[in-house]
Amino acid sequence: MFTIKPEDIRFIGEDLQRCECVMTTRSGDLFTPDKRGGVAIVRADGRTEHVFAKNAPEGFLPNGIALLPDRSWLIANLGPSGGLYHLAQDGTLTPRLLEVEGKRLQPTNFVGVDREGRTWVTISTKAVPREPSMRKGFGDGYIILIDSRGARVVADNVGFTNEAIVDPSGRWLYVNETIARCTSRYPIRHDSSLGDREVFAQYGAGTWPDGFAFDAEGAVWIVSVVSNRIIRATQDGRQHIILEDVDPDWLAVCEAAFQNGTYNRSHLDSGGKRPMGNLSGISFGGPDLKTVYLGSLFGTRLASFRSPIAGAEPAQWGF
């Protein structure tokens, strides 16, 4: 299995702010959230365009985004008011989901649309502010499904719910649990409800999984915040570190804080001191799906490298 050194990384785009995740398309256009209140579009030649929301709620903070067939977007609002919003290409912002089962949504982490047209939304924690949820063993996150039957909670007690993506087979919903340090998966039943959770991959010291993507061989590539680590986890249980860019001494400090219960926002934000700016998202793109693009909590450009293994086509690939 190959490895990538930080010096092998290339960058694309400009004037990005908090490009937490990245959506790839066959056209070569890349889409990423922008903390100023909208979406950035990085064209294949590196030109960057922005669509900012009009009349956004106070503190609106785009985190996860989903590209729709008409090239508008769903946006998970990580700001204090939480909720799921729709952003049109002209900047019109419309609330899509602000409460579920009679309760207001907390700061909202991720949104994804699968090949069946179902929308999956994650709430990392019910705690507001979110910092108490960053301690080892804590897990009160949940997952919402929106389909023809409406919106409902389909999974609960997750260890800091991050990205949740239906795998290429359509049979499983995979979920990164950042504080539980694992990638879990749930079987999807015929009525779109979820079966019992199982752990697909458990990670060790220095790994806090955030975003992930599938490759054409069925493996899952996860990115870890703080350690700027990419791990490829295969269906037979093997794990391989493809990339890491971190100060080992500082990572040891973060790991010790996590183990003794003092891990907090300052440790998470520390990854921004590295050249790639605290990696948080990953997607395969390019004409052959062998270019890997990396989102970042603090980056102003998208990092990328070439992979010998192609990615699986994401749900929005043809949009």
Secondary structure, DSSP 8 states (H G I E B T S, - for coil): -----GGG-EEE-SS-------EE-TTS-EEEEETTTEEEEE-TTS-EEEEE-BS--TT--EEEEEE-TTS-EEEEE-STT--EEEE-TT-BEEEEESEETTEE--S--EEEE-TTS-EEEEES-S-SSSGGGGSTT---EEEEEEETTEEEEEEEEESSEEEEEE-TTSSEEEEEETTTTEEEEEEB-TTS-B---EEEEE--TT--EEEEEEBTTS-EEEEETTTTEEEEE-TTS-EEEEEE---HHHHHHHHHHHHHT---HHHHHGGGGSTT-SEEEEEEESTTS-EEEEEESS-SSEEEEE-SS-B---TTTT-
